[in-house]
Amino acid sequence: MKIGELAELAGTTPRAVRHYHAEGLLPEPRRQPNGYRSYGVRELITLVKIKKLRDAGLSLAEIRDVITAPPGSEAWRSAMIIAERRVADEERRLRRLRRELRRQLATELDPTLPAPLAKVFQELREAGLPPAALAFEQELLLLSITYEPAAAEPLAAYYRSMTERPGWAEEFARSHAEFLALAEVDPDDPSVDAFAHRIAEEALDHGSDLLLGADGEPVDLDDPQLADFFDQFTPAQRRALILGVSRIAEQAGRGVSVPAESGAAGQTADDR
């Protein structure tokens, strides 16, 4: 039989069969005069074994160790124990995912944020904050928890404390409007520094130095991923964000490495 027929009978693909040949798991069959591979029952049995072991969760390296071992041997037993543990781990992951999906369906929380932050953002949305402001804050939060996963709870506490202040919704919307207005000014305009100073002081007043983590390492604003985020803004907006984070880091006793456009590349606040 040809490779396509073999793959169909075993429930796999010709591409997988060729990969198993390359990995040495499936011996190359004889070839017909026209150059095509000609497979028989022996290759089909071996391919079915490989497919079953792959479905059980074994890697190709692990399959190589057991494919020629007799069933019931220690090699087989060890492989099956590994496969059972992986299946159990996957079942736990799926149960967690199902609980999370049920929670999202019941509460309509943002699925891209951890539960504590998603709940806070639901409150912000229900308070009628502008969608653009919420989208901007969400991007900042996603970046924060990507670089510092443990920051989810402190961030939630910060936003929660902010919502407890009288007039917080108006203040939040006003700050976002001021940030948008920076798009029309020069990076050296005094309003840029004033905005950065104000948002840093407000953040520090509510304990957001915790958001910077506690590993003692400088805050790296020159990271390529962060650079991509900052580059979506105008020069004045970009400078305001970098200045604000730099001031928070300095007050928290952390160094900060800033992009070359806003200071010497690789320079830290401790060096200035």
N, C-alpha and C positions, 0 to 999 in steps of 0.2 A: 504493500500500500504506500501511497505518497504521503508527504509530511502533513498536508492538509487533512487527509483522511485520518491519519494517526492522531493528530491534535484534536479533531472533532470527537473521536471515539473516547479519548481520555478526558475530554472536557476542558481542554486548554487551547492555546493558540500556537500557530507555527513559529511565531517569534519566541515564545517561551521554550519551545522544543530546541530551537537553535541556541538559545542561551544555555540550556542544560548541556548541550553538546560542548559549548565553549567552556563551561565550568567542569567538564569531565564527569558529570553525573550520569549522562546518557551516552553510551558508546556510539560512535559513528557507525551506521549500517553500511552494508555493501551498496554500491552504486550500479545502476543499470548502464547499458552501453551509451545511452543518451546523456549520462551524467547525473540524472536524478537519483536521489536517495531512495532506496527500496526497503521499507520497514516490514518487520514480521511480528509474530505474536510475542516473542521475547522482548522486543523493544516496547511494545504496548504495555506489557506487564510492568516493566521498569518505570515507564512514564506514569502509569496509574499510581504506583507506589509513591513516586516523587510528588505527584499532585495531591495525594491524600496527606502526605507528611507536611506539605506546604499549607494545606487547608487547616492542619492541626496547629499551625503557628511556628513550625521549625524553620530556621534559616537554612540556606543552601549549605553552609559549612556544617551545620548540625546534621543535615540529611546525609551528607557525605560520610559522616561517622557511623551512621546506622543503616544505610541502604543495603549493605552487604551482610550486616549482622543478623543472626537468626532471631526470629521473634521469641520474646521471653528472656533474651539475654540481658545482662546488666546494661549494655549500651542502649538497648531499646527501652528498658525501664527508666533510665536516667533521662532519655529524650522525652518520654511521655510525661514524666514529672514536670519537666521544664514547660512542655506544651500546656499541661493542665494549669500551671501557675499563671501562664500568660492569658489563658482563657478567663481565669478567675479575675485577673486584673482588668481585662477588657469588660467583663460583666459589671465590675464595680464602677468603671468609668462610664459605662452606658447608663447605669442607675443614677449616677450623679447628674449626667446630662439630662436624663428624663425628668429628674426633680427640678433641675434648673429651667427646663422648657415649661414645665407645669407652672412654676413660679412666674415666669414671664407672661404666660397666657393669663394667669389670674390677676396679675398686677400691672401688666403692660409696661414693665420696667425695661430700660435700655439694655439689650443683651450684650452690648460691647463693653459694659462697665461692671466691675465687681458689685455685689449686692449692696454694700453700704453706700457706695457712690451713686448707684442707680436709683436708690430710694431718695437721696437728696436731690438728684436731678429731676426726678418726678415732681418733687415739691417746687423746684424752680420753674418747671414747665407749667404747672398748675397755677403758679403765681402770675403767669402771663408775661414772662420775660421774652424779649425778642428772639425768634428762632436763630438768627445770625449770631447773637451773643451766646446762646446755649451751644451752638455748633462749635464756636471758637473755644469755649471753655472745655468742651468735651475733647477736642484735639489736644489741648494742653494736658488734660488729665490722663489721656491714653498714653501720651509720651512720658508723663511722670511715673505712672505705674509700670510702664515697660522697663524703664531704667531702674526703678526702685519699687518692686512689687509690694514691699511692706508699707508703702506710703498710702495705701488705700484707706486704712482706718483713720490716720491723722488728717488726710485730705477731707474725708467725710466729716470729721469733727470740725475742721476749719469752716467748711461750707455751712454746716449746721449752726455754728456759732454766729456766722454772718447773717443767717436768716432770722436770728433772734433779735437783731437790732431793729429799732424803729426806722421805718423808711428804707429798709435794705433793698427792696425791689427797685425803687427809683434810683438808689445809689448805684446798684449793679448796672442798670440800663444806662445811666449817665456815664459811668466809667467806660463802658463799651463804646458809647457814642464818641467820647473823647479820644479813644484809641483809633477809631475810624477817621476822625478828623485829622489825626497826625499824618495821614496819607498825603495831605495837601501842604505840609510844611517841610522846611529844610531840616536835615538831620541835626544841625547845630542850633536850631531854634530853641530858645529857653523853655518852651512848652514841653519839649521832649524830656528834658532833665526833670522838670517839675512833675510830669506824669509818672516817670519812673520812680522818683523819690516817694510820691504819694502812695503808689500801689505797694511799694516795698514796705513802707511804714505800716500800712493797713494790714498787710500780710503778717508782719512781725508782731503786731498788736494781738493777733489771734493765734500766735504760736505756730505759724507755718514754717518756721525754721526746721521743724520736724520733717517737712517734705523733702528736705535735701539729704536725708539719710544720716547715718551716724558712723560711716566707715572711716572718716578722717581724711579721705581722699579729696583732691580738688574737684569742684564741679566743672565738668568738661563741656563748655558750650561750643567747642570747636569740633565736636563729634560730627562725622559726615551726615548721620541721620538727622541730628538737630539742625545742621546747616541747611539741609533740604527744607526743613520746617520753617526756619527763619527766612529763607530766600523767597517765600511766597508773599512776604510783606514788603512795603516800601522801605527805603533806607531809614526814614525817621521812625517808623513803627518798629523796625528791627532793632534799632539802637535803643529804643525805649524798653523793649523786652529784655535785651541783654543787660542793660544798666540795672533794671529792676531785680533780675535774678542775681546779678553780681552783688548788689547791696544786701540782699537777703543772705547770701552765702557769707559775706564778710561779717555781718552782724552775728551769724550763727557760728563764727569761728572757723569757717571753711575757706580754703583757697578757691580760686575760680580761674580756669583757663578759658580765655575769650578768643573769638575769631579775629583774624588779622585786621579786618576792616574796622574793628572797634577798639583795637589796642594791639600791642605787640603779640605776635603769634606765640602761643605757649606760655605767655606771661601769666602769673597768678597774682591774686590780690595780695598774697603774703610777700611778693617780690616788689610791689610797687611802693 
